[in-house]
Amino acid sequence: MKKIILILLASVTLLFITGQPLKAGEVKTVKLEVTGMTCGLCTKAVKRSISSVEGVEKVEVSYKKKEARVEYDTVETNVKEIINAVSNAGYGAHLKTEGQ
């Protein structure tokens, strides 16, 4: 319990001194192929669902390319959670491989 309190105090102190939150994770970017989008409005629903995942920093969704480009903090979330958010919004998604 003491460790948690010390870590929390250190984080708050760094936030106060630097004015920026402590970021522990690496920021990664992935491309997801998104299925089920039938119109341009679908991109807003997909973007909103991905943006709601804690740790997601930036989202770009393209109806034309049927893909989402997501930047996320690896400590706070992962690809599976992002894909689950898309699925919960009623769309399909899977990791896009190079060359696709």
Secondary structure in CASP SS format (residue, H / E / C, confidence):
PFRMAT SS
TARGET T0000
AUTHOR 0000-0000-0000
METHOD secondary structure of the structure
MODEL  1
M C 1.00
K H 1.00
K H 1.00
I H 1.00
I H 1.00
L H 1.00
I H 1.00
L H 1.00
L H 1.00
A H 1.00
S H 1.00
V H 1.00
T H 1.00
L H 1.00
L H 1.00
F H 1.00
I H 1.00
T H 1.00
G C 1.00
Q C 1.00
P C 1.00
L C 1.00
K C 1.00
A C 1.00
G C 1.00
E C 1.00
V E 1.00
K E 1.00
T E 1.00
V E 1.00
K E 1.00
L E 1.00
E E 1.00
V E 1.00
T E 1.00
G C 1.00
M C 1.00
T C 1.00
C C 1.00
G H 1.00
L H 1.00
C H 1.00
T H 1.00
K H 1.00
A H 1.00
V H 1.00
K H 1.00
R H 1.00
S H 1.00
I H 1.00
S H 1.00
S C 1.00
V C 1.00
E C 1.00
G C 1.00
V E 1.00
E E 1.00
K E 1.00
V E 1.00
E E 1.00
V E 1.00
S E 1.00
Y C 1.00
K C 1.00
K C 1.00
K C 1.00
E E 1.00
A E 1.00
R E 1.00
V E 1.00
E E 1.00
Y E 1.00
D E 1.00
T C 1.00
V C 1.00
E C 1.00
T C 1.00
N C 1.00
V H 1.00
K H 1.00
E H 1.00
I H 1.00
I H 1.00
N H 1.00
A H 1.00
V H 1.00
S H 1.00
N H 1.00
A C 1.00
G C 1.00
Y C 1.00
G E 1.00
A E 1.00
H E 1.00
L E 1.00
K C 1.00
T C 1.00
E C 1.00
G C 1.00
Q C 1.00
END
